[in-house]
Amino acid sequence: GAVVSQHPSRVICKSGTSVKIECRSLDFQATTMFWYRQFPKQSLMLMATSNEGSKATYEQGVEKDKFLINHASLTLSTLTVTSAHPEDSSFYICSARDFGTGGSTEAFFGQGTRLTVV
Amino acid sequence: SQQGEEDPQALSIQEGENATMNCSYKTSINNLQWYRQNSGRGLVHLILIRSNEREKHSGRLRVTLDTSKKSSSLLITASRAADTASYFCATDTSGSRLTFGEGTQLTVNP
C-alpha cells in the first residue's frame, strides 16, 4: 500500500520557538493532505486541509497564523507550529488519500509527531 | 466536530474471544472506514464499506453497515493479544475529508 512518511517522530522545543513537521507521500501524488491533532486517549481532530499549490483550509477555531501549512509539491506538506507554547504540546498526525488508483479512498497516515513544548 | 460516536469507549477481553465495536453517525455518507491505532503511532486502515453495502469481511474482521440506523459495527473474531489497540470509525461524506469517531480502546489479555 501507499506510504506516508512523517518527520520528526518526536520533538522537544523551548517555549517561543517554532517547529516544522514534514509529511511526505512516498509513492503517490497527494494533491490534498490532512493535518490532525490528537490529545491523549482522544480521537483525531482535523486542523486543516492542505492543498497543493493553494492556501490551506483551516477548521473553525484553528489559528492559521499559529499553524502554518505549506504544500509546495505533490509529495510534501509541512506544518509549522509558530511561537510554540506548552499548550501546543500534542500528537500531530498527517494523512493523504491516493485518488489516483481508480477508486481507492482509504487514507494513509504518517507515523505521527509527538511535540513537547517546555 | 466529530460525527461518529463509538461504543464501548473501552473493551477488555480474553484472547480467543470476539470483540465487537459499534459506531454511530449523523449524516449521509459515501462510505465508512475503520482504522486501528497502536499507542503513539499513526492510523492503519483496516476496512472500507460503501454506503450501498451491508456487510464486508476481511480475514478476522467483519464490518456491518446499517444506513437506516446510521450505524456500523466492527467484529474481530478469535482475538489475539496483538489486536490490542484503539479502533476508530471514520465517515466519508464528501470524498475528501474523513471525520473520525471517538474510538474504542481494545485490550486483549493473553
Interface residues (C-beta under 8 A of the other chain):
Chain A: G1 V4 Q6 T32 F34 K41 Q42 S43 L44 M45 L46 T49 F91 I93 S95 R97 T105 E106 A107 F108 F109 G110 Q111 G112 R114
Chain B: Q2 N30 N31 Q33 Y35 G40 R41 G42 L43 V44 H45 L48 F88 A90 D92 G95 S96 R97 L98 T99 F100 G101 E102 G103 Q105
